[in-house]
Every structure is written in structure tokens, then in C-alpha cells.
Amino acid sequence: MSEFKLPKWANEDEEAKWWYENQELIADEFEKAAKEGRLRTGGIRRLFAEKGIPFPEPKATPTPTTTIRLDTDDIAKAREQAAKRGLRYQTYLKMIIHEALVKAEEAERKPAA
């Protein structure tokens, strides 16, 4: 069993820097855990369960489904742009619609010049 412990970070920037600077250490620890048979599937729920901590279930708010018709050229552009960003095109479309709505809302709040 490894004696590896994660440090405590003061903020996200410090944490991000640590993870970036310690990529090889993390890869080595991962390989060591794999050889020792310590790798398992699961996530935070499993970790909470192992420590006997009740997992606070998030309150599910259903996302309504909306159907819109888009021009095939626009869908093709969305697919291309999404792929460049490593996103699915539906996710990308939701993102750009949200950004446009926020921008329009901010424009409405600005006083007329």
C-alpha cells in the first residue's frame, strides 16, 4: 500500500498547479495501484460508503426537452465547432444559446447611451 497523500491547497489555482506539476508522480502512483490490484470502479458514492458517510443526494430538477428545427448548414457548423472544442454538438449548442441569452440580458440592463 502506498503512503501517498494529497496535500491541502489554499485555492483552486494552487491545486491546478500541483496536479500539473505532479503528473508523473500521479501516473507512477496509478501504475503502482494497478500492479497491487487497488484500482476499482466507482466514484464519490463508493468512497462515501467505504468511510460510512451518508451521501447527500442532489435534488434532481428535470431538464425540459425542447425541439427546434435548425438549418442543416448550421448543424454542420455546430458539429465542426464543437469537435474543435472536444464537445458534443448538442452540448455546444446549449452552451452558445446560454451565452447569447446572458449577453442579451446584460445588454438590456445597460443604460441607453
Summary of the structure (lengths in Angstrom):
residues: 113
radius of gyration: 22.2
end to end distance: 66.3
largest distance: 67.3
contacts: 171
relative contact order: 0.05
helix: 58%
strand: 0%
